[in-house]
Amino acid sequence: MQKTKLHLLLILLLLGGACSSPQSAQTESTTTGAPGYSAEQIAAESQKANDFFERTYNEALDRSPMQQTQLGIKKDQDKWNDISDAFAIREHEILQANLQYLRDSINEAALDASTRLSYKIWEEQATKNINAFQYRHYSYPVNQMFGWQSIIPAFLINFHQITNEADARAYIARLSKLNGLMDEVIENVKQNEEHGAVLPKFLFPLVLSDSRNVISGAPFDNSNTPSPLLEDFQKKVNAVQELNDSQKKALVQEATQALNNSVRPAYEKLISFLTEQEKRAPMEEGVWRFEQGADYFNTALKATTTTNLTADEIHEIGLREVARIEGEMKQIMQQVGFTGTLQEFFTYTKEDPRFYYPDTQEGRQQYLDSATVIINNMRDQLDELFLTKPKADMIVKAVEPFREKSAGKAFYSSPAPDGSRPGIYYANLYNIKAMPKWEMEALAYHEGIPGHHMQLAIAQELEGIPKFRRFGGFTAYSEGWGLYCELLPKEIGAYQDPYSDFGRLNMEMWRACRLVVDTGIHSKKWSRQQGLDYYRAHASAPESEIASMVDRHIVMPSQATAYKIGMMKILELRESAKQELGSRFDIREFHDVVLTNGAVPLSLLEEMVDQWVARKKS
């Protein structure tokens, strides 16, 4: 999964941006003029549009202290975001006004091609967010995937840097203000309950466990082990060379006081509320149970896939892909000489000890080291596939203990734009049996290189395009690219071990099953048990991972459909370009078209590839 779950919340309304350099890293398709207008007219109208993108982006950034911190901007780093419904309504009104201005005051036809693309992306993203606003109460602010109970510590630990005393005091200020933030979280959960959106009962133990973990350890109890936030603060403060020992000690004491006086009561309050809400929580899973559930899900599917595919169409695509991939899996079985059924092969790959690292700290470090080797080997072969490569480095890390029980098995966090933080591929090694060796290659390619790190780091480093395109995203594009990049290395000799190739197919099967199960739960009224049974029948995965995936579908309607739909579109466009261009097709140029314009909806990606093909043929 690309970036962090936190980023999904923070990027939503950060639309707009600036052209940071007169030199563009984009492909030729975005640099042509506007027929019927003079060069002066095109330049003036394009500058007007880019000024608008810059203004609206910066204004939205000013209203998001957490996004500032995530981007390495030390401005309002002592504050949390306003997450009240009143603030959400104001943001909605601002976005509506900005969209109206764009349409009324900027002549799209008079823009240069690069700015015209920005116009289309901004308009589509804004329209998507405006359409989704009416369903804002159909979400779960506290959930096991990206709930606020985990966002808070993950944000402070991963994004709040401490390089001087002011940074440390800003961190303490955020701890001290946590009680107020938690009041808004609880109020949002209450408001959503009034609209029928209550987390299913069977997910409450996970979020309650997350919440208790945050206030476990010193100073919250008599443990000799510091709590996650105290440990993080101490580690960061102790690394600041400009502070002497007495200053460091005083800051740690202040942080400890804030943990006791603000963080503890905030989480105790949340735990108390959730414990009561659990008693009245439903067992039903899908959003079909909401008053406007069907409309909500259709809107979500369109936003996620950036297509007009219906739930039924996506469901059928999934069924066809499951059948196709099963055929390829059986070929792997023959290759390794396995004579049983596919289900028996699944059992064999899940249970044979040789497919796993030891369930020890040493074994977990072996996993991280091996994943790093896979990524570094792929890095050495990038010239075969890419013209543009990212400057930012990336590393592999284990998911932190405080969130490993509920976090997904793997995800990626973008590098800081200023270079102060590398890109990070997080591997969840809590259950080593959920991380088989045969899946390592595909997982590393997806989250790291050439997957999310290539796509996201290159986008951030682009010059000459608006910030909202450098830092924004479309799930079908980004996750489609990640899944495409699981297959891509095979074309230059990766997956020499047939079991690793089975792992690639198993991960693709996983994404095909998602199309079936996501639409099954939210459109066809499948039960959780039906979702579990479908995954068991078609993919090799431990029970814990299957349960985690089905539960992810439940709290993130439509999100998991993006991977396969996006990958299929990228492959479709690539194969079409190959047929059109023949020997003139260069996969490196194709990847430049895909990567050097930032994230785009699939419909616009198709336009860009078609334009590239037309130019190559002319």
HUGIFEN-V193824 format. One record per helix or strand of 3 or more residues. SS is the DSSP state (h for helix, s for strand). FROM is the first residue (numbers start at 1). LEN is the number of residues. If there is no record, write none. Layout:
{{SS	FROM	LEN} {SS	FROM	LEN}}
This chain:
{{h	5	6} {h	28	3} {h	39	24} {h	65	6} {h	85	21} {h	108	3} {h	113	21} {h	136	3} {h	148	12} {h	165	12} {h	178	17} {h	201	14} {h	228	11} {h	245	35} {h	287	3} {h	293	13} {h	311	26} {h	342	10} {h	353	3} {h	361	19} {h	382	3} {s	394	5} {s	410	4} {s	423	5} {h	432	3} {h	437	11} {h	452	10} {h	467	5} {h	475	18} {h	498	25} {h	528	11} {h	543	13} {h	559	26} {h	587	9} {h	602	16}}
